[in-house]
Amino acid sequence: MSYNFATQSCCMRFQLRWHQLRSGDTFFNLAQQFNTTVECLQRLNSWAVPTNLPVGCWIVVGVMSPTTSDCRNFQLTWHQVRSGDTFFGLAQMFGTTAECLAFWNSWANPNALPVGCWVVVGVSEMGPTTTPTTTPT
């Protein structure tokens, strides 16, 4: 199956940076390596157990959009790959497109998703949090 990225899609506003986990990787050393924080890695990879990172699987080490690269502004939705999963089927399940899934999960072979690993099935950007102000009466 091939994917056509010529069409503009909202999913293409988000660029994910990936790292394939190796033996000995920890959120602490990955935070140093990718100039981020342990907090950001934990937030972006909510599925991951920091004390038991699965070697061979992929984690997000950064997210960028046209407006921000602050990890606190992003919410990722994850799905653990099961036997028989395809980008097409996952797109239908999560209300997105196979093209978006292929774009977000650039590391993945869409014809052979690795069972047990996690894929991003949704990316949203949250606005900055502000404290409400009150006007004296």
C-alpha positions in Angstrom: 0.0 0.0 0.0 1.4 3.5 -0.9 0.5 6.8 0.7 0.0 10.0 -1.1 1.4 12.9 0.9 0.7 15.5 -1.9 -2.6 16.5 -0.3 -2.4 18.9 2.5 -3.8 17.6 5.7 -4.1 18.9 9.3 -2.0 16.0 10.4 1.0 17.4 8.6 1.1 20.4 10.9 2.8 18.1 13.5 6.3 16.8 13.0 7.3 14.0 15.4 10.9 13.1 16.2 11.4 9.4 16.9 14.1 7.3 18.6 14.3 3.5 18.5 14.9 2.2 22.0 18.2 0.3 22.6 19.4 -1.7 25.6 20.4 0.7 28.4 18.2 3.6 27.3 16.6 5.6 30.1 14.5 8.7 29.9 17.3 10.5 31.8 20.0 9.7 29.2 17.6 10.2 26.3 16.6 13.6 27.7 20.2 14.6 27.7 20.9 13.2 24.3 17.9 15.0 22.7 18.1 18.2 24.7 14.7 17.8 26.4 13.5 16.8 29.9 12.5 13.6 31.5 9.1 15.2 32.1 8.6 15.9 28.4 9.5 12.3 27.5 7.1 10.9 30.1 4.3 13.2 28.9 4.9 12.4 25.2 5.2 8.7 25.8 2.4 8.1 28.3 2.3 4.4 27.5 6.0 3.8 28.5 7.1 2.4 31.8 10.3 4.4 32.5 11.9 1.5 34.3 11.2 -1.0 31.6 11.6 0.6 28.1 11.0 -2.1 25.4 14.1 -2.5 23.3 13.3 -2.2 19.6 10.2 -0.1 20.0 10.0 3.6 19.2 9.4 6.6 21.4 8.7 10.3 20.6 11.6 12.5 21.7 10.2 15.7 20.3 7.2 17.3 18.6 7.1 20.5 16.5 4.3 22.5 14.9 4.2 25.8 13.1 3.4 27.5 16.4 5.4 25.7 19.1 7.8 22.9 20.1 7.0 23.0 23.8 6.0 19.5 24.8 3.5 20.8 27.3 1.4 22.0 24.4 0.9 18.5 22.8 -1.4 15.6 23.5 -0.6 12.3 21.8 -3.0 9.4 21.6 -1.3 6.0 21.5 -2.4 2.5 20.4 -0.5 -0.7 21.2 -0.2 -2.7 17.9 -2.1 -6.1 17.9 -1.8 -8.8 15.3 -3.7 -7.9 12.2 -3.6 -4.1 12.8 -3.1 -1.9 9.7 -3.0 1.8 9.3 -6.2 1.7 7.3 -8.1 -0.2 10.1 -6.6 2.0 12.8 -7.5 5.1 10.9 -11.2 4.0 10.8 -11.1 3.1 14.4 -9.6 6.4 15.6 -11.3 8.8 13.1 -8.2 9.8 11.1 -6.6 8.8 7.8 -4.0 6.1 6.9 -1.9 9.0 5.5 -1.8 10.8 8.9 -0.9 7.5 10.6 2.0 6.9 8.2 3.1 10.5 8.5 3.1 10.5 12.3 4.7 7.1 12.5 7.4 7.6 9.9 9.5 4.8 11.4 6.8 2.2 10.8 6.5 -0.1 7.8 2.7 0.2 7.1 2.7 -3.3 5.8 4.2 -4.9 8.9 3.4 -3.1 12.1 5.4 -4.6 15.0 3.0 -6.3 17.4 3.4 -5.0 20.9 4.9 -1.7 20.0 3.0 1.6 20.2 1.9 3.9 17.4 0.6 7.4 17.5 -3.1 7.5 16.4 -3.8 11.1 17.2 -1.9 14.4 17.8 -3.5 17.5 19.1 -2.1 20.9 20.1 -3.5 22.5 23.2 -3.6 26.2 23.6 -1.4 27.9 26.2 -2.9 27.8 29.7 -3.9 31.1 31.1 -5.0 32.2 34.5 -8.5 33.9 34.4 -8.5 37.5 35.4 -11.3 39.1 37.3 -12.3 42.7 36.9 -13.1 44.6 40.1 -16.7 45.9 40.2 
